Amino acid sequence: MTNHRLKLITTQDGSHSLMREDMNETYHSFHGAVGESSYVFIEKGLEWCHQQESSKEIGVFEVGFGTGLNAYLAAKFAMEKKYHITFYSVEPIPVSADLYAQFNYGKTSEDQALLQKLHEAKWGELAVVHSHFSLAKHETTLEAFHASRSFDVIFFDAFAPNKQSEVWSLKNLQKCFDMTNMGGCLTTYCAQGQFKRNLAAAGYEVETLKGAMGKKEMVRGIRK
Ligand SMILES: C[S@@+](CC[C@H](N)C(=O)[O-])C[C@H]1O[C@@H](n2cnc3c(N)ncnc32)[C@H](O)[C@@H]1O
């Protein structure tokens, strides 16, 4: 962990994020970690999927577990809507306990306990975190991950393409497309031109939506 130099930061909506100092890259928008994740992944991913589907079971695959914020918000969504979410996530550099113990995402002690549980879930196993939420974290990269199932929603939450262009490659997006159920989607904060062309080349129908927290655009790819 020390060679990746992760520093706790507070974003403008008051929620925590991390700064990876060796890359000079934050895990979320500086304008608001919770604000950005709630909009890009929960509203434009999960809510959208929930509106399309009558099924009470949603499968999510996330690229980059990081702070666990997306998993936490997805778990809260599942509890609120009385859905069941099975959430898979890949992460090559897990955040250490001294950092995740400080995250301020939960407003109650129950919520903080939920966040803790998500981080403490064993890597490489499917854990029942709550009756509405199961989690399978894999300590690996998207490139090395072998999916044993397909998903309704993909949260593509890698570092920006100017920092980690290889993660946004056509090959990786084709892999995501193959993992996406028919009618499902991939959602991301990124709206870079080459990424959108790769997403379309992978087979997704590309929608450019209004971005989060003052950002002009974000993208959702739909598998039709
Ligand atoms: C922008 S951060 C977001 C993380 C997380 N979703 C969150 O809300 O905190 C990107 C994450 O992707 C992880 N990552 C880096 N390379 C990756 C790869 N090749 N495959 C999957 N995840 C990767 C990073 O370690 C980091 O945790």
The ligand as a Tripos MOL2 file, in Angstrom:
@<TRIPOS>MOLECULE
LIG
   27    29     1     0     0
SMALL
NO_CHARGES

@<TRIPOS>ATOM
      1 C1        -11.4470    6.0330   -9.7380 C.3       1 LIG1
      2 S1        -11.0230    4.8050   -8.5270 S.3       1 LIG1
      3 C2        -12.6740    4.3590   -8.0430 C.3       1 LIG1
      4 C3        -12.7890    3.2420   -7.0770 C.3       1 LIG1
      5 C4        -14.1430    2.9630   -6.4530 C.3       1 LIG1
      6 N1        -15.1680    2.6280   -7.3920 N.3       1 LIG1
      7 C5        -14.5650    4.0230   -5.4760 C.2       1 LIG1
      8 O1        -15.6890    4.5510   -5.5980 O.co2     1 LIG1
      9 O2        -13.7900    4.3050   -4.5730 O.co2     1 LIG1
     10 C6        -10.4280    3.5030   -9.6080 C.3       1 LIG1
     11 C7        -10.1470    2.1900   -8.9670 C.3       1 LIG1
     12 O3         -9.7800    1.2410   -9.9730 O.3       1 LIG1
     13 C8         -8.7340    0.4320   -9.4780 C.3       1 LIG1
     14 N2         -8.0030   -0.1390  -10.6270 N.ar      1 LIG1
     15 C9         -6.8060    0.2520  -11.1260 C.ar      1 LIG1
     16 N3         -6.4710   -0.5270  -12.1840 N.ar      1 LIG1
     17 C10        -7.4830   -1.4040  -12.3590 C.ar      1 LIG1
     18 C11        -7.6930   -2.4870  -13.2780 C.ar      1 LIG1
     19 N4         -6.8190   -2.7550  -14.2390 N.pl3     1 LIG1
     20 N5         -8.8140   -3.2250  -13.1470 N.ar      1 LIG1
     21 C12        -9.7120   -2.9290  -12.1670 C.ar      1 LIG1
     22 N6         -9.5610   -1.9120  -11.2690 N.ar      1 LIG1
     23 C13        -8.4540   -1.1750  -11.3640 C.ar      1 LIG1
     24 C14        -7.9230    1.3960   -8.6340 C.3       1 LIG1
     25 O4         -7.0520    0.7340   -7.7350 O.3       1 LIG1
     26 C15        -9.0090    2.1930   -7.9600 C.3       1 LIG1
     27 O5         -9.4410    1.5890   -6.7740 O.3       1 LIG1
@<TRIPOS>BOND
     1     1     2 1
     2     2     3 1
     3     2    10 1
     4     3     4 1
     5     4     5 1
     6     5     6 1
     7     5     7 1
     8     7     8 2
     9     7     9 1
    10    10    11 1
    11    11    12 1
    12    11    26 1
    13    12    13 1
    14    13    14 1
    15    13    24 1
    16    14    15 ar
    17    14    23 ar
    18    15    16 ar
    19    16    17 ar
    20    17    18 ar
    21    17    23 ar
    22    18    19 1
    23    18    20 ar
    24    20    21 ar
    25    21    22 ar
    26    22    23 ar
    27    24    25 1
    28    24    26 1
    29    26    27 1
@<TRIPOS>SUBSTRUCTURE
     1 LIG1         1 GROUP 0 **** ****
